[in-house]
Amino acid sequence: MTEDSTVFGGRDKLREGIKEAYKRFKPKAIFVTTSCASAIIGDDIKSITDEMEKEIKIPVVPVFCEGFRSKI
């Protein structure tokens, strides 16, 4: 996410990213992970993945991991 998408939402960038991943790699499924920033600004990841799943005809799975902590 960029500063702009953190302020104004990342809906369009996410849609573009999913389309680009599908176009480049032709995967059998795409997984979209959330972040603290997407949770704070309230992006509706589920509705975006649902829309994209219908459009590109493969599973687009949201993985909700806001606030996930790593030991890395």
N, C-alpha and C positions, 0 to 999 in steps of 0.2 A: 504494500500500500504506500502511496505517496502522501505528502502533506495534504494535497487537494482532496484525495479520496478519503482521507481521515476526517476532513472537515465536511465534505459534501456527500460522502457515501461512495462505496466502491462497486455499486451494482453494475454499471456499464463496463467497467474494467474487468470484473469477474466474468461477465458474459463473453467479452472479447477473448479473455484468457482461455475459457473453456472451449470456445470455437477454434482457437488457434491450436490448442493441444490436440483436439480431435483431428483437425486438418493435417497437422504434422505427423502425428504418431499413430492414428487409427487404432486407438486402444479399445478393448472390450468393455471397459468401464473407466470412469474418472471419479476420483475422490477429492473432495474439496474440504480442506481443514479451515476452521475458524481461528481467529486470533483475539487477543484482548482488545485490540483496536476495533475490529468488526463488531464485537459485543458491545463495546462502549457507545459506538455511534448508532447501533441498532440495525445494522444491515440485516435484511431478512434472507439469510442464506438458503433456507429451506425452499422458499418460493422461487428463488433464482434457479436452484438445482432442479426443481420440478419442471420449470419452464424449459430449461435446456435439455432435460431428458426427453421431453416430447419432441423437441426440435431436432436433436441429433440422433435419436433412436438408439441410445445405449444408456445403461445405468449411470447416473450422475449422483453420487452419494455424498451428502454432507456429513462431516465428522466434527462434532461439536467438542472443542477442546479449549474453550476460553479459560484462562487462568491455570492452564497446565504448567507444571513446574518440572524442570529438568535438572539433573545434577551435572550437566555439561558446563 
